[in-house]
């Protein structure tokens, strides 16, 4: 089928979320259909703790999975399943909200807070599965060292290397690629999957005529069974994300994502009457 090319270039917008966290919302409601099954991508990069230490106090989720990848920094996590801990440089957390979970994410003051949070939609058949939390530490993430690039296999697989996490409900691959200056790197992709790249440090080119890829842009890549990149004058770091699209209706209200407005309203009714959480374990 050939190499994938860019079909959509998305520039994030500055926003404030949680209790006062400054971040860049890259993907959101305007990109739901084209980036299916990926609902939201938030990027954060700051050396000023005032931008983020107010964090995200306890809030609910249902119908999605949240995947937080931390390049630099530290974030404290607690949830209604009793999970508690801190993710640090190179670590990540994969949370399946399923039928409902309450959690908080509180960034800790660090020299640099750099990372991403990706929301993955759950199929209708699995919207109400039991919630689950996976803490992925740096030592669990395999890194493939090649002549042209260093590839951290965070989720899915790359060549013969399995990632630290595998999607239970959506087949997701998440690679963190460090591309050397002037180097060329190519990877096979499933032709049926949605594929996008997000550059978070430096710049590089897509080998479809040397289209420049700019930092803090998300690039949706069209049909093809491979994608190829070429490094610029300096080292470039980007994530390459892919997943099988769901092609299902989306009813989205704040932290809840369902398939119909009726399901969405039911979730908010349950939040109000105290029946939202189906599985509760006191936090440690």
Buried (B, 14 or more C-beta within 10 A) or exposed (E): EEBBBBEEEBEBEEEEEBBEBBBBBBBBEEBBEBBBBBBBBBBBBBEEBEBBBBBBEEBBBBBBBBBBBBBBBBBBBBBBBEBBBEBBBBBBBBBBBBBBBBBBBBBBEBEEBBBBBBBBBBBBEBBBBEBBBBBBBBEBBBBBEEEBBBBBBBBBEBEEEEBBBBBBBBBBBBBBBBBBEEBBBBBEBBEEBBBBBBBBBBBBBBBBEEBEBEBBBBBBBEBBEBBBBBBBEEBBBBBBBBBBBBEBEBBBEEBBBBBEEEBBBBBBEBBEEEEBBBBEEEBE
